[in-house]
Amino acid sequence: MVKQLKITPSKLTGACLIEPLVHGDHRGFFMESYNDHIMKQNGIHYDFVQDNQSLSAQPGVLRGLHYQLNPKAQTKLIRVISGAIYDVIVDIRLGSPTFGQWQGFILSEYNHCQLLVPKGFAHGFCTLVPNTQVLYKVDEYYSPEHDRGILWSDPVLGIDWPTSKPVLSEKDEKHPLLKDAEINFNFGL
């Protein structure tokens, strides 16, 4: 059996880095960016219903930290199709031994890595180079009434972003601190 992907668990239980098998030669490369059968063989069982894509024209664009409340919470499978990002997840599951902890990952068009972010995590990313395009699958449709966020610069989280002066949306400038955020996720449920 040919190895189709490498899965590396995150230090935050439930999240993982996925490295697909990339076939490259003098012409470029080919890879299966998503194969439901292979994902399920590797314990990744989600029914993705929507693909989202963003373009950030300049480095230092920071999007996040975002999540949707239950019952419209989303699992995300994130990858970069051009450029590079510093991708961050924060555990916001009440009762989790890693509640309030974060982990960062470099995702790029060159490493082909994907990040699986389960429900119960806030997610954000900062672009590292111009013209970065991010594509991600979600297993629940966007719901404005369940859309929430945490301030990217919350000092309690202490996220080590690759910029001190990010380019932010008006919405992302105004998110609450973690201690004031509305959260309805429970660890182990």
Secondary structure, 3 states (H helix, E strand, C coil): CCCCEEEEECCCCCCEEEEECEEEECCEEEECCCCHHHHHHCCCCCCCCEEEEEEECCCCEEEEEEEECCCCCCCEEEEEEECEEEEEEEECCECCCCCCCEEEEEEECCCCCEEEECCCEEEEEEECCCCEEEEEEECCCCCHHHEEECCCCCCCCCCCCCCCCCECCHHHHCCCCHHHCCCCCECCC
